[in-house]
Amino acid sequence: MLGTIVNTGTILTGSVLGSIVKKGIKEEYQGALFTAMGLAATGLGINSVVQNMPKSNYPVLFIISLAAGSLLGTILDLDGKFQKLSSRFSSSKLGEGLSTGILLYCIGTLSILGPVNSALYGDHTYLFTNATLDLVTSTVLASTYGIGMALAAPVLFVWQGAIYCLALLLGNFMTADMMTEISMVGGFLIASSGLSILGIKNCKTLNMLPCLLVPVVWFAILSFI
């Protein structure tokens, strides 16, 4: 869990630094950072899709995952519930910032494979690398959305902690194929978050979070066949 603790700490540090810097940034400059984060999220998401799609052995699974997961998330109204919760802490834009931050921190290849390598091999390299990237990302996000972005840190800790524990218990179940499918679907979610920030399309990305569970269910079914 050392890598996860370090990763969580860098997000908290970056959020504090970014919120301090925010006070000295003009509104027009904050808008520029806002646009930059939208472009970065879109680019990172597309990159994750492009990298993982050629590795997929189930070329239709990501479509099923996006369709079924989005439908379930919409029925549960995850986005609406999250927006109501975040509005209690700060401005309405905080919810959008948190959803983007959580996706960027949690749904990258490093953040998924890192806890697995840490649990199975005691190798924290991926997580330390991810922590460095998240320090920069959290600083920029907090300079745009404020100190409320620190709320993403405990989410990351729970996410990576859960993967770490599952890897210890079900190491053989978490195959490379599963990680490929999750990373690809996650790429679509990150890209959709970027489109929302840029104002191109309000994808309500939080409603799409159940999409990440569909590949897990699929591989669980395959393991019993």
C-alpha positions as CSV (number, residue, x, y, z in Angstrom):
1,M,0.0,0.0,0.0
2,L,3.0,2.3,0.1
3,G,2.6,3.4,-3.5
4,T,-1.1,4.2,-2.9
5,I,-0.3,6.2,0.2
6,V,2.3,8.2,-1.7
7,N,-0.1,8.7,-4.6
8,T,-2.9,9.9,-2.3
9,G,-0.4,12.3,-0.6
10,T,0.6,13.9,-3.9
11,I,-3.0,14.6,-4.8
12,L,-3.6,16.3,-1.5
13,T,-0.4,18.3,-1.9
14,G,-1.2,19.4,-5.4
15,S,-4.7,20.4,-4.4
16,V,-3.4,22.7,-1.7
17,L,-0.7,24.2,-4.0
18,G,-3.3,24.7,-6.7
19,S,-5.8,26.4,-4.4
20,I,-3.1,28.8,-3.2
21,V,-2.1,29.6,-6.8
22,K,-5.7,30.1,-7.8
23,K,-6.0,33.2,-5.6
24,G,-3.4,35.0,-7.7
25,I,-4.7,34.0,-11.2
26,K,-7.1,36.3,-13.1
27,E,-10.4,34.9,-14.2
28,E,-9.4,34.9,-17.9
29,Y,-6.3,32.8,-17.1
30,Q,-8.4,30.4,-15.1
31,G,-10.5,30.0,-18.2
32,A,-7.4,29.2,-20.2
33,L,-6.5,26.5,-17.7
34,F,-10.0,25.2,-17.8
35,T,-9.8,24.8,-21.6
36,A,-6.3,23.2,-21.3
37,M,-7.6,20.6,-18.8
38,G,-10.5,19.8,-21.2
39,L,-8.1,19.2,-24.1
40,A,-5.7,17.2,-21.9
41,A,-8.5,14.9,-20.6
42,T,-9.8,14.4,-24.2
43,G,-6.3,13.6,-25.4
44,L,-5.5,11.2,-22.6
45,G,-8.7,9.4,-23.1
46,I,-8.2,9.0,-26.8
47,N,-4.6,7.8,-26.2
48,S,-5.8,5.1,-23.8
49,V,-8.4,3.9,-26.3
50,V,-5.9,3.8,-29.2
51,Q,-3.3,2.0,-27.1
52,N,-5.6,-0.7,-25.8
53,M,-8.0,-1.3,-28.7
54,P,-5.4,-3.3,-30.8
55,K,-4.7,-5.5,-27.8
56,S,-8.4,-6.4,-27.2
57,N,-9.4,-10.0,-27.9
58,Y,-13.1,-9.0,-27.5
59,P,-13.7,-6.2,-30.1
60,V,-17.4,-5.7,-29.3
61,L,-17.1,-5.8,-25.5
62,F,-16.3,-2.1,-25.1
63,I,-19.5,-1.2,-27.0
64,I,-21.6,-3.5,-24.8
65,S,-19.8,-2.0,-21.7
66,L,-20.5,1.6,-22.7
67,A,-24.2,0.9,-23.6
68,A,-25.1,-1.3,-20.6
69,G,-23.1,0.7,-18.1
70,S,-24.4,4.1,-19.2
71,L,-28.0,2.8,-19.1
72,L,-27.5,1.5,-15.5
73,G,-25.8,4.7,-14.4
74,T,-28.6,6.8,-15.9
75,I,-31.2,4.7,-14.2
76,L,-29.4,5.2,-10.9
77,D,-28.8,8.9,-11.7
78,L,-25.3,8.9,-10.4
79,D,-24.5,12.2,-11.9
80,G,-27.4,14.0,-10.4
81,K,-26.7,12.6,-6.9
82,F,-23.1,13.5,-7.1
83,Q,-23.9,17.1,-8.3
84,K,-26.2,17.5,-5.3
85,L,-23.6,16.3,-2.9
86,S,-20.8,18.4,-4.4
87,S,-23.0,21.6,-4.3
88,R,-23.0,21.3,-0.5
89,F,-19.3,21.9,-0.5
90,S,-18.7,24.6,-3.2
91,S,-19.8,25.9,-6.6
92,S,-21.7,23.8,-9.1
93,K,-18.5,23.5,-11.2
94,L,-16.8,21.5,-8.4
95,G,-18.8,18.4,-9.3
96,E,-17.5,18.6,-12.9
97,G,-14.0,19.1,-11.6
98,L,-14.2,16.2,-9.2
99,S,-15.6,13.9,-11.8
100,T,-12.8,14.8,-14.2
101,G,-10.1,14.5,-11.5
102,I,-11.4,11.1,-10.2
103,L,-11.4,9.7,-13.7
104,L,-7.9,11.1,-14.5
105,Y,-6.5,9.8,-11.2
106,C,-8.2,6.4,-11.1
107,I,-8.9,5.2,-14.6
108,G,-5.5,5.3,-16.1
109,T,-3.4,2.3,-16.9
110,L,-0.8,3.2,-14.2
111,S,-3.5,3.6,-11.5
112,I,-5.1,0.2,-12.3
113,L,-2.0,-1.9,-13.0
114,G,0.0,-0.1,-10.2
115,P,-1.8,-1.6,-7.3
116,V,-1.7,-5.1,-8.9
117,N,2.1,-5.0,-9.4
118,S,2.4,-3.6,-5.8
119,A,0.3,-6.4,-4.4
120,L,1.7,-9.3,-6.4
121,Y,5.3,-8.3,-6.9
122,G,6.0,-5.6,-4.3
123,D,6.9,-3.3,-7.3
124,H,5.7,0.4,-6.7
125,T,7.2,1.8,-9.8
126,Y,3.9,2.4,-11.6
127,L,2.3,4.0,-8.6
128,F,5.3,6.3,-8.0
129,T,5.2,7.4,-11.6
130,N,1.4,7.9,-11.3
131,A,1.9,9.9,-8.2
132,T,4.3,12.3,-10.0
133,L,1.8,12.8,-12.8
134,D,-1.1,13.3,-10.3
135,L,0.9,16.0,-8.4
136,V,1.0,18.1,-11.6
137,T,-2.6,17.3,-12.6
138,S,-4.1,18.0,-9.1
139,T,-2.2,21.3,-8.9
140,V,-3.7,22.5,-12.3
141,L,-7.2,21.2,-11.5
142,A,-7.2,22.9,-8.0
143,S,-6.0,26.1,-9.6
144,T,-9.2,26.0,-11.7
145,Y,-11.7,24.4,-9.3
146,G,-10.3,25.2,-5.8
147,I,-9.4,23.2,-2.7
148,G,-12.5,21.0,-3.1
149,M,-10.5,18.9,-5.5
150,A,-8.8,17.4,-2.5
151,L,-12.0,15.3,-2.1
152,A,-10.7,13.2,-5.0
153,A,-7.8,11.9,-2.8
154,P,-9.8,9.6,-0.6
155,V,-11.6,8.3,-3.6
156,L,-8.2,7.3,-5.2
157,F,-7.1,5.7,-1.9
158,V,-10.3,3.5,-1.8
159,W,-10.0,2.7,-5.5
160,Q,-6.4,1.7,-5.5
161,G,-6.8,0.0,-2.1
162,A,-9.7,-2.1,-3.4
163,I,-7.6,-3.2,-6.4
164,Y,-4.7,-4.0,-4.2
165,C,-6.8,-6.2,-1.9
166,L,-8.5,-7.9,-4.8
167,A,-5.1,-8.6,-6.4
168,L,-4.0,-10.3,-3.2
169,L,-7.2,-12.4,-3.1
170,L,-7.8,-12.9,-6.8
171,G,-4.4,-12.5,-8.5
172,N,-5.0,-15.0,-11.2
173,F,-8.5,-13.6,-12.0
174,M,-7.2,-10.1,-12.9
175,T,-5.7,-11.0,-16.2
176,A,-4.0,-8.8,-18.8
177,D,-7.1,-9.1,-21.0
178,M,-9.3,-7.7,-18.3
179,M,-7.0,-4.8,-17.6
180,T,-6.9,-4.0,-21.4
181,E,-10.7,-3.9,-21.6
182,I,-11.0,-1.8,-18.4
183,S,-8.4,0.6,-19.6
184,M,-10.0,1.0,-23.0
185,V,-13.5,1.7,-21.5
186,G,-11.8,4.1,-19.0
187,G,-10.3,5.9,-21.9
188,F,-13.7,6.6,-23.4
189,L,-14.9,7.9,-20.0
190,I,-11.9,10.2,-19.7
191,A,-12.4,11.5,-23.2
192,S,-16.1,12.1,-22.5
193,S,-15.2,14.1,-19.4
194,G,-12.9,16.3,-21.5
195,L,-15.7,16.9,-24.0
196,S,-17.9,18.0,-21.1
197,I,-15.3,20.5,-19.8
198,L,-14.9,22.0,-23.3
199,G,-18.7,22.5,-23.5
200,I,-18.9,20.3,-26.7
201,K,-21.2,17.7,-25.2
202,N,-22.4,17.2,-21.6
203,C,-21.8,13.5,-21.4
204,K,-22.7,13.1,-17.7
205,T,-19.6,10.9,-17.3
206,L,-20.5,9.9,-13.8
207,N,-23.5,8.1,-15.2
208,M,-21.0,6.0,-17.3
209,L,-19.0,4.7,-14.3
210,P,-20.8,1.4,-14.2
211,C,-19.3,0.7,-17.7
212,L,-16.1,-0.2,-15.9
213,L,-17.9,-3.1,-14.1
214,V,-19.1,-4.8,-17.3
215,P,-15.7,-6.2,-18.3
216,V,-15.2,-7.5,-14.8
217,V,-18.6,-9.3,-15.0
218,W,-17.8,-10.6,-18.4
219,F,-14.5,-12.2,-17.3
220,A,-16.1,-13.6,-14.2
221,I,-18.7,-15.4,-16.4
222,L,-15.9,-16.7,-18.7
223,S,-14.0,-18.1,-15.7
224,F,-17.0,-20.3,-14.8
225,I,-17.6,-21.6,-18.4
